Amino acid sequence: MRIRGIRSAIAGAGFVVLAAAVLAPAAANAVANVSEGSSPSAITSVWAWGNPIDPATDARGLGQQQFQPDALAAFAAEHHLTSVYLSVPWAPQEGAFATWLPQAVEALHGAGVTTVAALGGDPEWARQPQLAAQWTHDALATADFDAIQFDVEPWASAAGEPDLGVIVPQLSTMFDAAAAVANGTPIGADLPWWLEAKPYGASTAFDSLLPHLDTVAIVAFSDHAAVADGIVALAQPAATAAAARSVPFTVGVETDTPAVAGGPQYTFGDDTAVALEAQTALARQQLSGIAGYRGVTAEHLLAWQALIAQ
């Protein structure tokens, strides 16, 4: 997932500025609690992009041993994760993926993960919803997934301002097409915070997509919780919209390198695991009172593990 926000929207979206003087003591307490190991992590889920398949046997393989079922399960158990978004390629029922995916899902369930979601997406799926429906059908037929999680970003390839008048109906149709073959399996999606700042019809682009979803991961990439460009201020309007529609949500943060994230201010990748825990704990303090809050999602597994290992 590489959702990129429209940076100028931060200044023009009318977000409430959270006073740093008020939040600083809470942040200090969060750091102290994390350092002492006395505060459970606010991170409850992770985007797990990758696979352990040998590329010599399957061109889709990446050979990442961290995705072996036992390794996935051990990490999930150690960090008390409740949800894992596990990347699923096209045609998962073919080749070594047909063996690995069921084993990985079973191992994660055994480690206490209650929701293992099939994660996937391609911008072309927005224009061809039948592709999303086919992938959904194949993923659910391959392994015992509890949910579907779409990461489809048609705005990522836009040269300028994305045409939400086209994109919103396309995504709505795509989500509905997937739901039609999912037989009640929940449909979720990764959506950037700034969609709630974009008018669409009588509401916003974000709000207009919510009726087509069962859950949403609000992408609010920032390396701090407080002030106008922090996690809380970015995510709160979208979280409030999700609560009004009774759509459960998580809040996504980035742990990859600044080069990948688009700058150091958008990621914890150049910070520390303690900073990640402290700032997400502070975000939890501010957002957990909103109905439907289900924690923080880390982007992504390998980057988060690298940050912990530093």
VMD Tcl script that draws the C-alpha trace (Angstrom):
set ca {
  {0.00 0.00 0.00}
  {1.30 3.37 -0.92}
  {-1.56 5.80 -0.34}
  {-0.27 9.32 -0.80}
  {-2.26 12.16 0.73}
  {-2.86 15.48 -0.98}
  {-0.53 17.42 1.28}
  {-2.14 20.83 0.75}
  {-5.43 19.48 2.07}
  {-4.02 19.61 5.59}
  {-4.12 23.38 5.63}
  {-7.48 23.77 3.92}
  {-9.56 21.01 5.46}
  {-10.57 22.94 8.56}
  {-9.16 20.47 11.08}
  {-9.08 21.44 14.73}
  {-5.54 22.19 15.89}
  {-4.78 20.20 19.03}
  {-2.72 22.32 21.37}
  {0.77 20.90 21.80}
  {0.95 22.27 25.32}
  {-2.03 20.15 26.33}
  {-0.95 16.96 24.60}
  {2.73 17.09 25.55}
  {2.24 15.76 29.11}
  {0.18 12.87 27.79}
  {2.88 12.09 25.25}
  {5.50 12.11 27.98}
  {3.44 9.70 30.04}
  {2.98 7.44 27.01}
  {6.73 7.31 26.46}
  {7.29 6.47 30.11}
  {4.71 3.70 30.03}
  {6.16 2.16 26.88}
  {9.67 2.33 28.27}
  {8.52 0.54 31.41}
  {6.61 -2.05 29.38}
  {3.43 -1.27 31.33}
  {1.22 -0.01 28.49}
  {-0.32 -2.47 26.01}
  {0.43 -1.48 22.46}
  {-2.14 0.58 20.59}
  {-1.20 -1.37 17.44}
  {-3.77 -4.10 16.98}
  {-3.28 -4.98 13.30}
  {-0.78 -4.96 10.46}
  {-0.66 -4.82 6.68}
  {1.37 -7.93 5.81}
  {2.67 -7.41 2.27}
  {4.84 -10.28 1.11}
  {5.16 -14.05 0.95}
  {7.71 -16.83 1.56}
  {7.29 -18.52 -1.82}
  {10.51 -19.35 -3.67}
  {10.63 -17.11 -6.78}
  {12.40 -19.93 -8.60}
  {9.21 -21.97 -8.43}
  {6.67 -19.16 -8.85}
  {7.27 -15.76 -10.45}
  {5.03 -14.21 -7.79}
  {7.25 -15.51 -5.01}
  {9.33 -13.17 -2.84}
  {11.13 -15.67 -0.63}
  {10.55 -13.73 2.59}
  {10.91 -16.17 5.46}
  {9.13 -13.82 7.88}
  {5.93 -14.93 6.13}
  {6.30 -18.59 6.93}
  {3.16 -19.61 8.88}
  {5.00 -20.25 12.16}
  {6.89 -16.96 11.92}
  {3.72 -14.99 11.20}
  {1.92 -16.65 14.08}
  {4.78 -16.03 16.51}
  {4.95 -12.33 15.67}
  {1.18 -11.91 15.89}
  {1.07 -13.63 19.28}
  {4.02 -11.65 20.65}
  {2.37 -8.35 19.71}
  {-1.17 -9.40 20.64}
  {-2.53 -8.62 17.18}
  {-6.24 -9.10 16.62}
  {-6.20 -8.55 12.85}
  {-3.75 -9.25 10.04}
  {-4.24 -8.08 6.46}
  {-2.40 -10.81 4.55}
  {-1.49 -10.06 0.93}
  {-3.03 -12.40 -1.62}
  {-1.88 -12.43 -5.26}
  {-3.96 -12.92 -8.36}
  {-4.93 -16.59 -8.84}
  {-4.06 -17.61 -5.26}
  {-5.48 -21.09 -5.86}
  {-2.56 -21.88 -8.17}
  {0.93 -23.14 -7.35}
  {2.57 -22.90 -3.93}
  {0.20 -20.15 -2.80}
  {-2.60 -22.72 -2.64}
  {-0.67 -24.45 0.14}
  {0.89 -21.49 1.94}
  {-2.21 -19.31 2.30}
  {-4.40 -21.88 4.13}
  {-1.49 -22.76 6.39}
  {-0.76 -19.10 7.17}
  {-4.40 -18.31 7.93}
  {-4.71 -21.37 10.17}
  {-1.51 -20.48 12.03}
  {-2.66 -16.90 12.61}
  {-6.01 -18.08 13.90}
  {-4.17 -20.44 16.23}
  {-2.12 -17.49 17.52}
  {-5.25 -15.64 18.58}
  {-5.79 -13.44 15.53}
  {-9.54 -13.14 15.19}
  {-9.60 -11.53 11.74}
  {-7.30 -12.60 8.93}
  {-8.24 -10.56 5.88}
  {-7.25 -11.23 2.28}
  {-5.40 -8.09 1.22}
  {-5.06 -7.05 -2.40}
  {-5.78 -4.52 -5.06}
  {-4.82 -2.93 -8.32}
  {-5.91 0.48 -9.67}
  {-7.33 -1.28 -12.72}
  {-9.88 -3.03 -10.50}
  {-11.69 0.27 -10.04}
  {-12.31 0.39 -13.79}
  {-12.95 -3.35 -14.10}
  {-14.85 -4.42 -10.98}
  {-15.22 -7.95 -12.30}
  {-11.50 -8.40 -11.62}
  {-12.02 -7.51 -7.96}
  {-14.94 -9.92 -7.81}
  {-12.88 -12.74 -9.35}
  {-9.97 -12.14 -6.96}
  {-12.38 -12.08 -4.01}
  {-13.96 -15.37 -5.07}
  {-10.58 -17.04 -5.53}
  {-9.16 -15.76 -2.24}
  {-12.12 -17.02 -0.24}
  {-12.04 -20.36 -2.05}
  {-8.33 -20.79 -1.24}
  {-8.19 -20.12 2.50}
  {-10.44 -19.54 5.49}
  {-10.26 -15.75 5.42}
  {-12.48 -13.78 7.78}
  {-12.63 -10.66 5.62}
  {-11.56 -8.97 2.40}
  {-9.37 -5.85 2.54}
  {-8.99 -3.77 -0.60}
  {-6.05 -1.48 -1.23}
  {-7.05 0.09 -4.55}
  {-5.66 3.57 -5.13}
  {-6.85 5.13 -8.41}
  {-5.76 8.54 -7.13}
  {-2.14 7.43 -6.96}
  {-1.69 7.66 -10.73}
  {-3.49 11.01 -11.11}
  {-1.26 13.73 -12.56}
  {-3.08 16.40 -10.57}
  {-6.21 16.51 -8.46}
  {-7.95 13.11 -8.71}
  {-11.34 13.10 -10.40}
  {-13.44 11.90 -7.49}
  {-16.57 12.30 -9.59}
  {-15.32 9.28 -11.51}
  {-13.38 7.47 -8.79}
  {-16.07 7.33 -6.09}
  {-18.69 5.61 -8.29}
  {-16.05 3.23 -9.62}
  {-14.92 2.18 -6.14}
  {-18.51 1.88 -4.93}
  {-19.31 -0.46 -7.82}
  {-16.14 -2.45 -7.19}
  {-16.89 -2.94 -3.48}
  {-20.43 -4.03 -4.32}
  {-19.20 -6.48 -6.96}
  {-16.88 -8.07 -4.42}
  {-19.62 -8.23 -1.80}
  {-21.90 -10.00 -4.28}
  {-19.53 -12.99 -4.44}
  {-18.29 -12.83 -0.84}
  {-21.39 -14.51 0.61}
  {-21.47 -12.30 3.69}
  {-17.73 -12.10 4.28}
  {-17.05 -8.49 5.39}
  {-15.60 -6.09 2.81}
  {-13.06 -3.56 4.03}
  {-10.83 -0.99 2.38}
  {-7.85 1.26 2.99}
  {-8.92 4.88 2.49}
  {-6.82 8.01 3.03}
  {-7.94 10.57 5.58}
  {-8.17 13.37 3.02}
  {-11.17 11.80 1.28}
  {-13.24 13.13 4.18}
  {-12.04 16.64 3.29}
  {-13.24 16.33 -0.32}
  {-16.86 17.32 -1.05}
  {-18.86 14.81 -3.06}
  {-22.54 15.36 -3.75}
  {-24.25 16.35 -0.50}
  {-21.48 14.83 1.62}
  {-17.81 13.88 1.20}
  {-15.97 11.32 -0.88}
  {-15.12 9.29 2.23}
  {-18.66 9.31 3.58}
  {-20.05 8.33 0.18}
  {-17.92 5.16 0.13}
  {-18.84 4.00 3.64}
  {-22.25 2.46 2.75}
  {-20.39 0.02 0.49}
  {-18.02 -1.16 3.25}
  {-18.21 -3.19 6.43}
  {-14.91 -1.87 7.84}
  {-12.37 0.80 6.92}
  {-8.70 1.43 7.63}
  {-8.18 5.20 7.77}
  {-4.70 5.94 6.43}
  {-3.29 8.86 8.44}
  {0.45 8.70 7.89}
  {2.30 11.01 10.27}
  {5.14 10.46 12.74}
  {3.41 12.26 15.61}
  {-0.02 12.23 17.20}
  {-0.55 15.89 18.08}
  {-1.05 19.22 16.26}
  {-2.74 19.90 12.92}
  {-0.71 17.48 10.79}
  {-0.66 14.70 13.38}
  {-2.39 11.35 13.40}
  {-5.31 12.50 15.54}
  {-6.21 15.62 13.58}
  {-5.87 13.82 10.25}
  {-7.90 10.76 11.23}
  {-10.57 12.24 13.49}
  {-12.99 13.63 10.86}
  {-12.98 10.35 8.93}
  {-13.30 8.37 12.17}
  {-16.31 10.46 13.17}
  {-17.88 9.87 9.75}
  {-17.29 6.12 10.07}
  {-18.87 6.11 13.53}
  {-21.94 7.95 12.21}
  {-22.35 5.18 9.62}
  {-21.65 2.41 12.19}
  {-18.58 1.28 10.21}
  {-15.76 -0.02 12.46}
  {-12.36 1.49 11.72}
  {-8.65 1.35 12.43}
  {-6.10 4.12 11.95}
  {-3.09 3.37 9.77}
  {0.48 4.55 10.41}
  {3.65 4.07 8.36}
  {6.93 2.44 9.45}
  {8.76 2.24 6.11}
  {11.68 4.46 5.11}
  {11.21 8.19 4.45}
  {12.11 7.56 0.81}
  {9.16 5.18 0.47}
  {6.81 7.26 2.62}
  {7.43 10.52 0.78}
  {9.26 12.24 3.63}
  {10.32 11.70 7.26}
  {7.24 13.48 8.61}
  {4.98 10.71 7.25}
  {6.69 7.70 8.81}
  {8.19 6.28 11.97}
  {10.78 4.52 9.82}
  {13.51 6.98 10.78}
  {12.43 7.13 14.43}
  {12.35 4.31 16.98}
  {9.98 1.56 18.04}
  {9.53 3.41 21.34}
  {8.45 6.55 19.48}
  {6.02 4.50 17.41}
  {4.48 2.98 20.52}
  {4.33 6.29 22.38}
  {2.69 8.27 19.60}
  {0.19 5.57 18.71}
  {-0.68 5.25 22.40}
  {-1.38 8.98 22.45}
  {-3.52 8.65 19.31}
  {-5.46 5.86 21.02}
  {-6.12 8.11 24.00}
  {-7.69 10.69 21.72}
  {-9.56 8.43 19.29}
  {-10.64 5.36 21.25}
  {-13.77 7.11 22.51}
  {-15.17 7.22 18.97}
  {-17.62 4.39 18.34}
  {-16.17 1.61 16.21}
  {-12.51 2.28 17.03}
  {-10.49 -0.94 16.64}
  {-6.95 0.28 17.17}
  {-3.96 1.20 15.01}
  {-2.76 -0.67 11.92}
  {0.96 -0.68 11.11}
  {2.18 -0.39 7.52}
  {3.87 -2.80 7.00}
  {5.04 -6.07 8.59}
  {8.64 -6.16 7.35}
  {9.25 -2.45 7.97}
  {7.78 -2.68 11.47}
  {9.97 -5.68 12.25}
  {13.03 -3.79 10.99}
  {12.15 -0.84 13.22}
  {11.81 -3.13 16.26}
  {15.17 -4.73 15.49}
  {17.07 -1.42 15.50}
}
mol new
graphics top color blue
foreach p $ca { graphics top sphere $p radius 0.5 }
foreach p [lrange $ca 0 end-1] q [lrange $ca 1 end] { graphics top cylinder $p $q radius 0.2 }
display resetview
